[in-house]
Amino acid sequence: MRLIVYGAALKRMQDRMAPYLDQIDLLVVDREGRITRGDEVLSEDEAQPDSGWLSPEAAFGPAGRPLIVALLKSRKLDWVHTGAAGVDNPMWGQLVAKGAVLTTGHGQAISIAEFILGEVLAWRQRVVERRAEQAAHRWTRLPFREVSGSHWVIVGFGAIGQAVAQRARAFGARITGVRRSGEPHPLADDMATLETVKTRLPDADVVVLAAPLNAATRGLADAGFFAAMKPGSVLVNVGRGDLVDEAALLEALGRGVPEHAILDVFHEEPLPEGSPFWDHPRVSVAAHASAFGSGQGERNDALFLENLRRRLAGEPPLYPADARDLSPPP
């Protein structure tokens, strides 16, 4: 196996990769984007990896482009593992079109679930108002809404949705999961499909969008979706910005239903300075950072290493990408 990896990720995992190194022809991309094989520097055309690990930190720095280009230029690519949970970028479709198996990361699930619980609790507990009263030295008792007894509709019941359900249930919430199959799941009290999700919205206190972006989910949260929501409810989007019709959401917020929106993702990122979401009194904005928990890197590394072991042993991989979630190559 000729495997291309980012140097910082390799350094972090080197001891755990030791058992496999005699089976790997290792290509390393450094912080400046140079590709090396031992002491030899290779061009993106010369690298020709058959496997690759695109760790999250590689994707956000100078190393990302040469690593991806080397994968795209390979004539023998058969496996790529990504730390990303979403695979709607057309690049992933290009890699799969070359014949590669694409496996995805789920190390973010715990981080994202904790982000959601924290934000929803802060909203229901009126934390912003409480701190304002403290700053003003006012001894004000603010009633708040408990999560216990609330109804959560979680659209996208994969690793992230299930992690959210597990935590919300621990607070006493009732869970409706939404996924393609509609099959029951032990973490859900009820299960719906995309076709039936609107029938669950009138009773939902919290609606979480954690679905992949694809032809079936693009624009899912539209004017009709918001019209079906319950007064006093909150919308949370940690999936992709294009799951939501943003103009329709702004109109719905102006009418007070949903009462609040917690948005980690947007149609345009970074969010433009002039976006009305920044200063909207009914919106909490995060910078596509719900996955940035302290443990997600270690969990992603562990999943890559397990899939590496499986690949070398000829065993089926964990978490292969669903072809229905891939955007076609441009």
C-alpha positions as CSV (number, residue, x, y, z in Angstrom):
1,M,0.0,0.0,0.0
2,R,1.3,3.4,-1.0
3,L,-0.3,5.7,1.6
4,I,-0.2,9.5,1.6
5,V,-0.7,11.3,4.9
6,Y,-0.1,14.7,6.5
7,G,3.1,14.9,8.5
8,A,1.5,16.3,11.6
9,A,-1.1,13.5,11.7
10,L,1.7,10.9,11.1
11,K,3.8,12.2,14.0
12,R,0.8,12.0,16.3
13,M,0.0,8.4,15.3
14,Q,3.5,7.1,14.5
15,D,3.7,4.7,17.5
16,R,0.2,3.2,16.7
17,M,1.1,2.9,13.0
18,A,4.3,1.0,13.8
19,P,2.7,-2.5,13.4
20,Y,1.7,-1.7,9.8
21,L,4.7,0.3,8.5
22,D,6.4,-2.8,7.0
23,Q,3.3,-3.1,4.7
24,I,3.2,0.6,3.8
25,D,5.1,2.7,1.2
26,L,4.7,6.0,3.0
27,L,4.3,9.4,1.4
28,V,4.3,12.4,3.8
29,V,3.0,15.9,3.1
30,D,4.7,18.5,5.2
31,R,3.3,21.9,6.5
32,E,4.6,23.7,3.3
33,G,2.9,21.2,1.1
34,R,6.0,19.2,-0.1
35,I,5.5,15.5,-0.7
36,T,8.3,13.2,0.4
37,R,9.0,9.5,0.2
38,G,11.9,9.1,2.6
39,D,14.5,11.6,1.5
40,E,13.0,11.9,-2.0
41,V,10.8,14.9,-2.9
42,L,8.0,14.0,-5.3
43,S,5.7,16.0,-7.4
44,E,1.9,15.6,-7.3
45,D,2.1,13.6,-10.5
46,E,4.9,11.4,-9.3
47,A,3.4,10.6,-5.9
48,Q,0.8,8.1,-7.2
49,P,-0.7,6.9,-3.9
50,D,-3.2,4.1,-3.8
51,S,-4.5,5.2,-0.4
52,G,-4.9,8.4,1.5
53,W,-5.8,9.8,4.9
54,L,-7.1,13.4,4.7
55,S,-7.0,14.3,8.4
56,P,-9.1,17.4,9.4
57,E,-6.1,19.6,10.1
58,A,-4.7,18.9,6.6
59,A,-7.9,20.1,5.0
60,F,-7.5,23.5,6.6
61,G,-3.8,24.3,5.8
62,P,-1.4,24.5,2.9
63,A,-0.9,20.7,3.0
64,G,-4.5,20.0,1.9
65,R,-4.2,21.0,-1.7
66,P,-1.2,19.0,-2.7
67,L,-2.5,16.0,-0.8
68,I,-5.8,16.2,-2.6
69,V,-4.3,16.8,-6.0
70,A,-2.0,13.9,-5.6
71,L,-5.0,11.7,-4.8
72,L,-6.9,13.0,-7.9
73,K,-3.9,12.5,-10.1
74,S,-3.3,8.9,-9.0
75,R,-3.8,6.2,-11.6
76,K,-4.3,3.5,-9.0
77,L,-6.3,5.0,-6.2
78,D,-8.4,2.5,-4.3
79,W,-9.1,3.9,-0.8
80,V,-9.4,7.3,0.9
81,H,-10.3,8.0,4.5
82,T,-11.6,11.4,5.4
83,G,-12.0,13.0,8.8
84,A,-15.1,14.8,7.4
85,A,-18.6,13.5,8.2
86,G,-20.2,15.3,5.2
87,V,-19.1,14.3,1.6
88,D,-21.2,16.7,-0.5
89,N,-18.1,18.5,-1.9
90,P,-17.7,17.3,-5.6
91,M,-14.1,16.4,-4.8
92,W,-15.3,13.3,-3.0
93,G,-17.4,12.2,-6.0
94,Q,-14.3,12.6,-8.2
95,L,-12.3,10.3,-6.0
96,V,-15.0,7.7,-5.9
97,A,-15.4,8.0,-9.7
98,K,-11.8,7.0,-10.0
99,G,-12.7,3.7,-8.3
100,A,-11.7,4.5,-4.7
101,V,-13.6,3.4,-1.7
102,L,-14.3,6.4,0.5
103,T,-14.7,6.0,4.2
104,T,-15.8,8.8,6.5
105,G,-15.1,10.2,10.0
106,H,-17.5,10.0,12.9
107,G,-15.1,11.4,15.5
108,Q,-17.1,14.7,15.5
109,A,-20.4,13.1,16.7
110,I,-19.7,13.5,20.4
111,S,-18.4,17.1,19.9
112,I,-21.4,18.1,17.8
113,A,-23.9,16.5,20.2
114,E,-22.4,18.3,23.2
115,F,-22.4,21.6,21.2
116,I,-26.1,21.1,20.5
117,L,-27.0,20.2,24.1
118,G,-25.0,23.2,25.4
119,E,-26.7,25.7,23.0
120,V,-30.2,24.3,23.5
121,L,-29.8,24.3,27.3
122,A,-28.4,27.9,27.2
123,W,-31.4,29.0,25.2
124,R,-34.0,27.2,27.3
125,Q,-32.3,28.3,30.5
126,R,-32.2,31.9,29.4
127,V,-28.4,32.1,30.1
128,V,-27.9,35.3,28.1
129,E,-30.7,37.1,30.1
130,R,-29.3,35.7,33.4
131,R,-25.9,37.1,32.7
132,A,-27.4,40.5,31.7
133,E,-29.2,40.6,35.1
134,Q,-25.9,39.8,36.8
135,A,-24.1,42.6,35.0
136,A,-26.8,45.0,36.0
137,H,-26.7,43.8,39.6
138,R,-30.4,42.9,39.5
139,W,-31.6,40.0,41.7
140,T,-34.1,38.7,39.1
141,R,-35.5,35.2,39.2
142,L,-36.0,34.0,35.6
143,P,-38.3,31.0,35.0
144,F,-36.9,28.6,32.4
145,R,-38.0,25.7,30.4
146,E,-36.7,22.2,31.3
147,V,-35.5,19.8,28.7
148,S,-37.2,17.0,30.6
149,G,-40.5,16.2,28.8
150,S,-39.6,18.1,25.7
151,H,-39.9,16.5,22.2
152,W,-36.9,16.5,19.9
153,V,-37.1,15.8,16.2
154,I,-33.6,14.9,14.9
155,V,-33.4,14.9,11.1
156,G,-30.5,12.7,10.1
157,F,-30.2,9.7,12.5
158,G,-26.6,8.6,11.8
159,A,-23.7,8.9,14.2
160,I,-24.3,12.5,15.0
161,G,-28.1,12.3,15.3
162,Q,-27.8,9.2,17.6
163,A,-25.2,11.0,19.8
164,V,-27.6,13.9,20.2
165,A,-30.5,11.5,21.0
166,Q,-28.5,9.7,23.6
167,R,-27.7,12.9,25.5
168,A,-31.1,14.5,25.1
169,R,-32.7,11.4,26.4
170,A,-30.5,11.5,29.5
171,F,-32.3,14.8,30.3
172,G,-35.7,13.2,29.9
173,A,-36.5,14.3,26.3
174,R,-38.6,12.3,23.9
175,I,-36.9,11.6,20.6
176,T,-38.2,11.3,17.0
177,G,-35.5,10.2,14.6
178,V,-35.7,10.9,10.9
179,R,-33.8,8.8,8.4
180,R,-34.2,7.4,4.9
181,S,-35.3,3.9,5.9
182,G,-37.6,5.0,8.7
183,E,-36.5,1.8,10.6
184,P,-36.8,1.8,14.4
185,H,-33.8,2.6,16.5
186,P,-33.3,2.0,20.3
187,L,-32.4,5.6,20.8
188,A,-35.7,6.9,19.2
189,D,-39.2,6.7,20.7
190,D,-40.5,7.3,17.2
191,M,-39.1,7.2,13.7
192,A,-40.1,9.2,10.6
193,T,-38.8,9.6,7.1
194,L,-38.1,12.8,5.1
195,E,-41.5,12.4,3.5
196,T,-43.3,12.3,6.8
197,V,-41.1,14.7,8.9
198,K,-43.5,17.6,8.7
199,T,-46.2,15.6,10.5
200,R,-43.9,15.5,13.6
201,L,-43.1,19.2,13.6
202,P,-46.3,20.6,15.2
203,D,-45.3,18.8,18.5
204,A,-41.5,19.4,18.4
205,D,-39.8,21.6,20.9
206,V,-36.4,21.2,19.3
207,V,-35.7,20.4,15.7
208,V,-32.1,19.4,14.8
209,L,-30.9,19.2,11.2
210,A,-27.9,16.8,11.1
211,A,-28.6,15.2,7.7
212,P,-26.2,15.0,4.8
213,L,-26.7,17.5,2.0
214,N,-28.0,15.7,-1.1
215,A,-30.8,16.0,-3.7
216,A,-33.4,14.9,-1.2
217,T,-32.4,17.2,1.6
218,R,-31.4,20.4,-0.2
219,G,-33.8,23.1,0.9
220,L,-35.6,20.7,3.2
221,A,-36.3,23.4,5.8
222,D,-38.4,25.7,3.7
223,A,-41.4,28.0,4.3
224,G,-43.7,25.0,4.6
225,F,-41.3,23.3,7.1
226,F,-41.3,26.4,9.3
227,A,-45.0,26.9,9.0
228,A,-45.5,23.4,10.5
229,M,-43.2,24.1,13.5
230,K,-44.5,24.7,17.0
231,P,-44.6,28.2,18.7
232,G,-41.8,28.4,21.2
233,S,-39.6,25.9,19.3
234,V,-36.0,26.1,18.3
235,L,-34.3,25.1,15.1
236,V,-30.7,23.8,15.2
237,N,-28.6,23.3,12.0
238,V,-25.3,21.5,12.2
239,G,-25.6,19.8,8.8
240,R,-25.1,22.1,5.9
241,G,-26.3,25.6,5.2
242,D,-28.2,24.5,2.1
243,L,-30.5,22.3,4.1
244,V,-32.2,25.6,5.0
245,D,-34.0,28.2,2.8
246,E,-32.4,31.1,4.6
247,A,-34.8,33.7,3.3
248,A,-37.7,31.6,4.4
249,L,-36.1,31.1,7.9
250,L,-35.6,34.9,8.3
251,E,-39.3,35.5,7.5
252,A,-40.4,32.7,9.9
253,L,-38.2,34.1,12.7
254,G,-39.8,37.5,12.1
255,R,-43.2,35.8,12.7
256,G,-41.8,34.2,15.9
257,V,-41.9,30.5,14.7
258,P,-39.5,29.1,15.3
259,E,-38.8,31.2,18.3
260,H,-35.0,30.8,17.9
261,A,-32.4,29.4,15.5
262,I,-29.0,27.9,16.5
263,L,-27.0,28.0,13.3
264,D,-23.5,26.5,12.9
265,V,-23.6,26.3,9.1
266,F,-24.7,28.7,6.3
267,H,-25.2,28.9,2.5
268,E,-22.1,31.2,2.3
269,E,-19.1,30.6,4.6
270,P,-17.6,32.5,6.2
271,L,-20.8,34.3,7.0
272,P,-20.6,37.7,5.2
273,E,-20.2,40.7,7.5
274,G,-23.5,42.2,6.2
275,S,-25.6,39.0,6.9
276,P,-28.8,39.7,8.9
277,F,-28.0,36.6,10.9
278,W,-25.2,38.2,12.8
279,D,-27.3,40.7,14.8
280,H,-30.7,38.9,14.7
281,P,-32.1,38.8,18.2
282,R,-33.6,35.3,17.6
283,V,-30.4,33.7,16.2
284,S,-27.3,32.2,17.8
285,V,-24.4,32.0,15.3
286,A,-21.4,29.7,15.4
287,A,-18.6,29.6,12.8
288,H,-19.0,26.0,11.5
289,A,-17.2,25.0,14.7
290,S,-19.6,22.5,16.4
291,A,-17.2,19.7,15.7
292,F,-14.2,21.4,17.3
293,G,-14.3,19.5,20.6
294,S,-11.2,18.5,22.4
295,G,-11.6,14.7,21.7
296,Q,-12.6,14.7,18.1
297,G,-9.1,14.5,16.7
298,E,-8.2,11.4,18.8
299,R,-11.5,9.7,17.8
300,N,-10.9,10.4,14.1
301,D,-7.3,9.1,14.3
302,A,-8.6,5.9,16.0
303,L,-11.1,5.3,13.2
304,F,-8.5,5.9,10.5
305,L,-6.2,3.4,12.2
306,E,-9.0,0.8,12.5
307,N,-9.8,1.2,8.8
308,L,-6.1,1.0,7.9
309,R,-5.9,-2.3,9.9
310,R,-9.0,-3.6,8.1
311,R,-7.7,-2.6,4.7
312,L,-4.4,-4.4,5.2
313,A,-6.2,-7.4,6.5
314,G,-8.7,-7.5,3.7
315,E,-11.7,-6.8,6.0
316,P,-14.7,-4.6,5.2
317,P,-14.2,-1.0,6.3
318,L,-16.2,1.0,8.8
319,Y,-18.4,3.8,7.6
320,P,-18.1,3.7,3.8
321,A,-19.7,6.8,2.2
322,D,-23.2,6.4,0.9
323,A,-23.2,7.1,-2.8
324,R,-26.5,9.0,-2.5
325,D,-24.7,11.6,-0.4
326,L,-22.0,12.3,-3.1
327,S,-22.2,15.2,-5.4
328,P,-21.4,14.3,-9.0
329,P,-18.0,15.4,-10.3
330,P,-18.1,18.7,-12.1
